[in-house]
Amino acid sequence: MQDIFWGVVIIAIGLFMGGSGFLGELTLVNFLFDGLGVFFIGKGAMSMVGQQEPTE
C-alpha cells in the first residue's frame, strides 16, 4: 500500500514541476516521473494481490 502512495506522490511531483505525459506533454522529465509513478503503483498493486489469503 505504501508503494501505491509513493507512486501517486511521484506523479504529483511531476505535475507540479510542469507537466505530465498523461496530459500529452511528452518530455524526458515528464516521462521519467510518470514512468516511476506507474512502476511504484503497479508494484504496490502486485504486492497487494500477492498478500491475499487463498480461499478454499
VEXTORLO-232276 format. One record per residue (C-alpha): residue number from 1; x, y, z. Coordinates in nm, 4 decimals. Each point is the difference from the previous one (the first is absolute). Layout:
% VEXTORLO-232276
NUM,X,Y,Z .
...
END
This chain:
% VEXTORLO-232276
1,0.0000,0.0000,0.0000 .
2,0.2894,0.2317,0.0733 .
3,0.1382,-0.0503,-0.3534 .
4,-0.3298,0.1181,-0.1462 .
5,0.0131,0.3138,0.2136 .
6,0.3554,0.0817,-0.1084 .
7,-0.0892,-0.0657,-0.3640 .
8,-0.2789,0.2561,0.0215 .
9,0.2351,0.2436,0.1748 .
10,0.2601,-0.0363,-0.2772 .
11,-0.2617,0.0655,-0.2689 .
12,-0.1260,0.3034,0.1963 .
13,0.3541,0.1381,0.0251 .
14,0.0324,-0.0344,-0.3756 .
15,-0.3277,0.1868,-0.0505 .
16,0.1071,0.2828,0.2286 .
17,0.3366,0.0257,-0.1751 .
18,-0.1626,0.0814,-0.3292 .
19,-0.1945,-0.2761,-0.1631 .
20,-0.0763,-0.3610,-0.0558 .
21,0.0093,-0.2470,-0.2843 .
22,-0.3581,-0.0833,0.0916 .
23,-0.0929,0.3538,-0.1090 .
24,0.1722,-0.0407,-0.3357 .
25,0.3211,0.1845,0.0904 .
26,0.2634,-0.2557,-0.0936 .
27,0.3374,0.1144,0.1265 .
28,0.2767,-0.2058,0.1571 .
29,-0.0615,0.1323,0.3531 .
30,-0.3765,-0.0543,-0.0244 .
31,0.0559,-0.3507,-0.1330 .
32,0.2426,-0.0730,0.2857 .
33,-0.2360,0.1138,0.2763 .
34,-0.3041,-0.1682,-0.1555 .
35,0.1912,-0.3216,-0.0620 .
36,0.1290,-0.0187,0.3560 .
37,-0.3449,0.0783,0.1375 .
38,-0.1682,-0.2693,-0.2079 .
39,0.2735,-0.2473,0.0964 .
40,-0.0538,0.0559,0.3726 .
41,-0.3793,-0.0111,-0.0345 .
42,0.0282,-0.3300,-0.1881 .
43,0.2483,-0.1374,0.2524 .
44,-0.2358,0.0871,0.2853 .
45,-0.2983,-0.1520,-0.1773 .
46,0.1885,-0.3219,-0.0684 .
47,0.1112,-0.0261,0.3627 .
48,-0.3617,0.0443,0.1113 .
49,-0.1133,-0.2778,-0.2346 .
50,0.2781,-0.2253,0.1308 .
51,-0.1086,0.0536,0.3620 .
52,-0.3537,-0.1271,-0.0452 .
53,-0.0744,-0.3114,0.1971 .
54,-0.1049,-0.2970,-0.2110 .
55,-0.3642,-0.1040,0.0275 .
56,-0.1012,-0.3633,0.0035 .
END
